[in-house]
Each structure stands twice: as structure tokens, then as C-alpha cells.
Amino acid sequence: MTTWVFCEEVDGAPSSSSLELLSKARGWGDTAVLYVGVGNDAAFAALGAHGASTVHHLDTGDALPAPLAAAALANLVEGASSDLLLFGMGSTERDVAGRLSARTGSPVLSNATDIDPTGDQVIVTNEILGGTTKVMTAATTGRVIVVARPKAFSAERGDGGSPEVVAVEVPDVGHAGSAVVLERHVEESDGPDLEAASIVIGGGRGMGGADDKWESVTKLAGLLGGAVGATRAVVDAGWVPYSLQIGQTGKTVKPDVYIACGISGAMQHLVGMKDSSTIIAINKDAEAPIFSVADLGIVGDVHKVMPALISALEAR
Ligand SMILES: Cc1cc2nc3c(=O)[nH]c(=O)nc-3n(C[C@H](O)[C@H](O)[C@H](O)COP(=O)(O)OP(=O)(O)OC[C@H]3O[C@@H](n4cnc5c(N)ncnc54)[C@H](O)[C@@H]3O)c2cc1C
């Protein structure tokens, strides 16, 4: 069985999801990557260090990558008796996984938090009901597509050397390949990247509003060198942009410390932050569900607790 990992180039480097998946797949046997992007030696070397033995390089230029990448991957796996194809949950990744399933008739198991190929089957675990219930599904078919949650596995370099790099010809997919990407917009943000930050300050509706009411969240993040995150309630209210949303329909974070400020702890939020190493919650309601996942809970008004915390930090 060959394990394939889909990798989309991000700022000239392999996507974080591809490195996480390669690290997980290391030791399963032959591991190949379909790399979509301009490509460069450092990116290919990083894939090799994380476990790729072969990198198939497809440069789709300005074209919308998914139709071309799905067709290229379908061509690459054609004729093989068994393959495990791994994808992250980014929009292009999910787009390619769906198209590939349609092209090859392979099943897709999504939202995976663990993947275990044993014997002639692949057992995939995913979590439902806000992570309170685990579902294990065994796929016994020869070719299986798995879409894994971000940060389900840690990206760790192994001792792999340089992979073999093979150029892939851009396939002709007719009209499906005619869409082009016109513009890319990068959201400007201050401070560390939310998904990579070791400290995250999450603000919820309990902050009471945008601007001066929200200020304690950004101030605390600044003092601790952390990133600001938010609940969907706050994003829907327009207090902060969607790029800060944590949870089922937002980002997944796994920092050393997560400070939840005025967040109730709805299951859709918990799935995006419950794996943080230490969770500190500030909520005026002692019964708030966030306290069930918190290591340290402060029952109190955020507008009293947070200014006190900020003054203590400023006085250090
Ligand atoms: C399909 C679907 C997907 C979803 N995806 C997401 C997602 O990705 N991320 C997400 O976050 N949500 C998501 N939600 C929404 C989710 O169900 C909750 O509605 C949301 O997380 C609640 O946000 P909140 O905790 O900020 O607000 P609330 O639930 O309103 O909680 C506010 C909390 O603040 C406390 N509070 C109020 N005032 C103060 C104060 N002065 N001091 C201290 N505490 C105070 C209250 O006690 C309360 O616990 C999704 C929902 C659905 C249906």
C-alpha cells in the first residue's frame, strides 16, 4: 500500500497539514506526496525530512488548482490495488478530496482525528458531539481517502533524506480547468499566527461588545505575546473578523495556554480549543460549560478580572 499525502504550497513552503500527515504516516511504508505549487528545493527537502520518499510536483500556475490536482492524482493512483490518500481540511484540500472520490469511486472518511492502517483495512477515528463521542470506522476497500482535522498529529522531522522529485504534466480536464485565480487577499494581522501561537486569548460574547469592551482581550494578548481568538457569536456580531474564529467552523488551536474570556463553552467552540495544554476560563456563571474543560477557572466579571490581570502583568 502506498500512502499519498496531498500538499498545497503556502508562501513557498509545504502546508502545515501535509507535514502533520507525513509525520503520522512515517513508518507505514511507501509515502508519496502530490505537491501543488511553484515548488523549490527547500520545500521538497522539508517533505523528505518529514517522511516523503517521492514528491510528484504539479505546477498549476494561475488555474484553480483543485480540478487539475484531482485529475493528476487520479492518474497517478490508476491501476494501483490499494492506496491511502490523506488530505488536510483546507478548502483546496477538501475540494481535491471530493473530486478525487468522484473520479476514482473511492470512499471518503472525513474529520479524522486518528488513522490506523492495519492489515487490509484502514481504521479512522473521528469525534462527534463536540468531542464527547469517538466514532471508529473501518474501510476495507482498496483505495481510501481520509480528510484529517488540523493538528490531529504533530509535525515532526524524521531522519528522511531528499525525496525523489518527479514533475507531473498538467492534465487536460477540459472546461473544468478553465477557472483561474484572479486575486489573493492576505488578512493583515498583528502578533503571532493564531494557529501557531503558544498562548491564545479567546474572547466571547461575555466581553460585551467591540472596541473598548473588547480591548482587554487584545491588551492581554499583547502583554503575553499571544494571539487573539474568538467565538462565532463574536464573529457573527461583527466585533472581529472571521479569521479569528475558533471552533467547528473556524480554526483549530492547540496552544500551551488558552485563556477563555466570557466564553460559555458551547461544543462547537470546544472542538477547536479543547486540546490546548492548559485552559484558563473567566466567566461570571459558575455553571458555564467552559469550566468542564478548564484547568483553572475564575468565576467573575471579565471587566473586573481582566483589568486586574493586565495591571499585574504591566507591573511586572
Ligand atoms: C453548525 C454550527 C457551527 C458552529 N461553529 C462554531 C464555531 O466554529 N465556533 C464557535 O465559537 N461557535 C460556533 N457555533 C456557535 C456555538 O454554538 C455558540 O453559539 C457560540 O460558541 C457561543 O459563543 P459565546 O460563548 O461567545 O457566547 P455565549 O454562549 O452567549 O456565552 C457568553 C458567556 O459569557 C458569559 N458572560 C457574560 N457576561 C460576562 C461577564 N461580564 N464576565 C464574565 N462572563 C460573562 C456568560 O455567562 C456566558 O457563559 C456554531 C454553531 C453551529 C450551530
The ligand as an SDF file (V2000), in Angstrom:
LIG
                    3D

 53 58  0  0  0  0  0  0  0  0999 V2000
  -23.2380   24.4400   12.9000 C   0  0  0  0  0  0  0  0  0  0  0  0
  -22.6770   25.3430   13.9570 C   0  0  0  0  0  0  0  0  0  0  0  0
  -21.3430   25.6610   13.9120 C   0  0  0  0  0  0  0  0  0  0  0  0
  -20.7930   26.4750   14.8950 C   0  0  0  0  0  0  0  0  0  0  0  0
  -19.4690   26.7630   14.8360 N   0  0  0  0  0  0  0  0  0  0  0  0
  -18.9170   27.4720   15.8370 C   0  0  0  0  0  0  0  0  0  0  0  0
  -17.5240   27.7300   15.8650 C   0  0  0  0  0  0  0  0  0  0  0  0
  -16.7620   27.3490   14.9680 O   0  0  0  0  0  0  0  0  0  0  0  0
  -17.0330   28.4210   16.9070 N   0  0  0  0  0  0  0  0  0  0  0  0
  -17.8160   28.8890   17.9280 C   0  0  0  0  0  0  0  0  0  0  0  0
  -17.2750   29.5210   18.8460 O   0  0  0  0  0  0  0  0  0  0  0  0
  -19.1410   28.6830   17.8910 N   0  0  0  0  0  0  0  0  0  0  0  0
  -19.7030   28.0000   16.8860 C   0  0  0  0  0  0  0  0  0  0  0  0
  -21.0480   27.8330   16.8710 N   0  0  0  0  0  0  0  0  0  0  0  0
  -21.8610   28.6000   17.8360 C   0  0  0  0  0  0  0  0  0  0  0  0
  -21.9260   27.9770   19.2220 C   0  0  0  0  0  0  0  0  0  0  0  0
  -22.9790   27.0290   19.2790 O   0  0  0  0  0  0  0  0  0  0  0  0
  -22.1730   29.0460   20.2870 C   0  0  0  0  0  0  0  0  0  0  0  0
  -23.3530   29.7590   19.9760 O   0  0  0  0  0  0  0  0  0  0  0  0
  -21.0280   30.0420   20.4650 C   0  0  0  0  0  0  0  0  0  0  0  0
  -19.8010   29.3730   20.6050 O   0  0  0  0  0  0  0  0  0  0  0  0
  -21.2990   30.8740   21.7110 C   0  0  0  0  0  0  0  0  0  0  0  0
  -20.3420   31.8800   21.8050 O   0  0  0  0  0  0  0  0  0  0  0  0
  -20.0460   32.5970   23.1860 P   0  0  0  0  0  0  0  0  0  0  0  0
  -19.5440   31.5980   24.1640 O   0  0  0  0  0  0  0  0  0  0  0  0
  -19.1970   33.7680   22.8740 O   0  0  0  0  0  0  0  0  0  0  0  0
  -21.4480   33.1830   23.6040 O   0  0  0  0  0  0  0  0  0  0  0  0
  -22.4950   32.7270   24.7210 P   0  0  0  0  0  0  0  0  0  0  0  0
  -22.8550   31.3020   24.5570 O   0  0  0  0  0  0  0  0  0  0  0  0
  -23.5860   33.7270   24.6690 O   0  0  0  0  0  0  0  0  0  0  0  0
  -21.7060   32.8340   26.0950 O   0  0  0  0  0  0  0  0  0  0  0  0
  -21.3270   34.0180   26.6640 C   0  0  0  0  0  0  0  0  0  0  0  0
  -20.7610   33.6840   28.0360 C   0  0  0  0  0  0  0  0  0  0  0  0
  -20.2380   34.8350   28.6110 O   0  0  0  0  0  0  0  0  0  0  0  0
  -20.5510   34.8520   29.9960 C   0  0  0  0  0  0  0  0  0  0  0  0
  -20.5650   36.2400   30.4180 N   0  0  0  0  0  0  0  0  0  0  0  0
  -21.4510   37.2050   30.0810 C   0  0  0  0  0  0  0  0  0  0  0  0
  -21.0830   38.3900   30.6040 N   0  0  0  0  0  0  0  0  0  0  0  0
  -19.9320   38.1530   31.3070 C   0  0  0  0  0  0  0  0  0  0  0  0
  -19.0560   38.9670   32.0640 C   0  0  0  0  0  0  0  0  0  0  0  0
  -19.2870   40.3000   32.2060 N   0  0  0  0  0  0  0  0  0  0  0  0
  -17.9740   38.3870   32.6390 N   0  0  0  0  0  0  0  0  0  0  0  0
  -17.7120   37.0600   32.5200 C   0  0  0  0  0  0  0  0  0  0  0  0
  -18.5270   36.2490   31.8000 N   0  0  0  0  0  0  0  0  0  0  0  0
  -19.5970   36.7930   31.1950 C   0  0  0  0  0  0  0  0  0  0  0  0
  -21.8940   34.1610   30.1020 C   0  0  0  0  0  0  0  0  0  0  0  0
  -22.0370   33.5960   31.4070 O   0  0  0  0  0  0  0  0  0  0  0  0
  -21.7800   33.1110   29.0130 C   0  0  0  0  0  0  0  0  0  0  0  0
  -21.3010   31.8770   29.5450 O   0  0  0  0  0  0  0  0  0  0  0  0
  -21.6200   27.0150   15.9050 C   0  0  0  0  0  0  0  0  0  0  0  0
  -22.9680   26.6890   15.9330 C   0  0  0  0  0  0  0  0  0  0  0  0
  -23.4910   25.8630   14.9820 C   0  0  0  0  0  0  0  0  0  0  0  0
  -24.9480   25.5200   15.0320 C   0  0  0  0  0  0  0  0  0  0  0  0
  1  2  1  0
  2  3  1  0
  2 52  2  0
  3  4  2  0
  4  5  1  0
  4 50  1  0
  5  6  2  0
  6  7  1  0
  6 13  1  0
  7  8  2  0
  7  9  1  0
  9 10  1  0
 10 11  2  0
 10 12  1  0
 12 13  2  0
 13 14  1  0
 14 15  1  0
 14 50  1  0
 15 16  1  0
 16 17  1  0
 16 18  1  0
 18 19  1  0
 18 20  1  0
 20 21  1  0
 20 22  1  0
 22 23  1  0
 23 24  1  0
 24 25  2  0
 24 26  1  0
 24 27  1  0
 27 28  1  0
 28 29  2  0
 28 30  1  0
 28 31  1  0
 31 32  1  0
 32 33  1  0
 33 34  1  0
 33 48  1  0
 34 35  1  0
 35 36  1  0
 35 46  1  0
 36 37  1  0
 36 45  1  0
 37 38  2  0
 38 39  1  0
 39 40  1  0
 39 45  2  0
 40 41  1  0
 40 42  2  0
 42 43  1  0
 43 44  2  0
 44 45  1  0
 46 47  1  0
 46 48  1  0
 48 49  1  0
 50 51  2  0
 51 52  1  0
 52 53  1  0
M  END
$$$$
